[in-house]
Amino acid sequence: MSSNKTKWILACSFATAAAGFLLPFWPLSVAGILIAALSGRWIFAIAVGLLFDVAYGAPLGNSQFLYFPFTIVALCGVLARHFGVRYLFNKNLPDKV
């Protein structure tokens, strides 16, 4: 059952990112990459981030120092999931304060 869930998450995240590329609406691409990263599919998120970095090219203007912005977003999503799972989820909190 979990492999079926994985297929749906990967398909939906890639479809969202691809729709953001085809529409040219980059926040939708970022959302698709973050869906993959926050769901725990970090290799897929980084691979899609690199793919979109190659497709879009280097950014212009004030953000020209960011050579791989989508990959950086994927890495930030992976780190957010790692620290969220480690420090926030599955904690045994007391019932009363």
C-alpha positions in Angstrom: 0.0 0.0 0.0 2.8 2.4 0.8 4.3 2.0 -2.7 1.0 3.1 -4.2 1.0 6.2 -1.9 4.6 6.9 -3.0 3.6 6.8 -6.6 0.8 9.2 -6.1 3.0 11.7 -4.1 5.7 11.6 -6.7 3.2 12.0 -9.6 1.4 14.9 -7.9 4.5 16.7 -6.9 6.1 16.4 -10.4 2.8 17.4 -12.1 2.6 20.5 -9.9 6.2 21.4 -10.6 5.7 20.8 -14.3 2.6 22.9 -14.4 4.5 25.7 -12.8 7.1 25.4 -15.6 4.6 25.2 -18.4 2.5 28.1 -17.2 5.6 30.1 -16.3 4.6 30.5 -12.7 7.7 29.5 -10.7 6.0 29.5 -7.2 4.0 26.5 -8.4 7.2 24.7 -9.3 8.6 25.5 -5.9 5.4 24.1 -4.3 5.8 20.8 -6.3 9.4 20.5 -5.2 8.5 21.2 -1.6 5.7 18.6 -1.7 8.3 16.0 -2.7 10.9 17.2 -0.1 8.5 17.5 2.8 6.9 14.1 2.1 10.3 12.4 2.6 11.2 11.8 -1.0 14.4 13.8 -0.8 16.3 12.2 -3.7 13.4 12.9 -6.0 13.1 16.5 -4.7 16.7 17.2 -5.3 16.6 15.6 -8.8 13.6 17.7 -9.8 15.2 20.8 -8.4 18.3 20.2 -10.5 16.1 19.6 -13.5 14.3 22.8 -13.1 17.5 24.7 -12.5 18.9 23.5 -15.8 15.5 24.3 -17.5 15.2 27.8 -16.2 18.9 28.7 -16.3 20.7 31.1 -13.9 18.5 33.8 -12.4 19.0 37.4 -13.3 19.0 40.6 -11.3 19.5 40.8 -7.6 19.4 37.0 -7.2 22.1 36.2 -9.7 24.4 34.8 -6.9 21.9 31.9 -6.5 23.1 29.5 -9.2 20.7 26.7 -8.2 17.6 28.2 -6.5 15.3 25.2 -7.0 17.9 22.8 -5.6 18.4 25.1 -2.6 14.6 25.1 -2.0 14.7 21.3 -2.2 17.5 21.1 0.3 15.7 23.5 2.6 12.6 21.4 2.4 14.6 18.3 3.2 16.2 20.0 6.2 12.8 21.3 7.4 11.4 17.8 7.3 14.4 16.3 9.1 14.3 18.8 11.9 10.5 18.7 12.1 10.5 15.0 12.5 13.4 15.0 14.9 12.2 17.7 17.2 8.5 18.3 16.7 6.7 15.0 15.8 6.4 11.8 17.8 7.2 13.5 21.1 5.6 12.2 24.3 4.2 15.3 25.7 2.6 15.4 29.2 -1.1 15.4 29.3 -1.2 18.2 31.8 1.0 21.2 32.2 
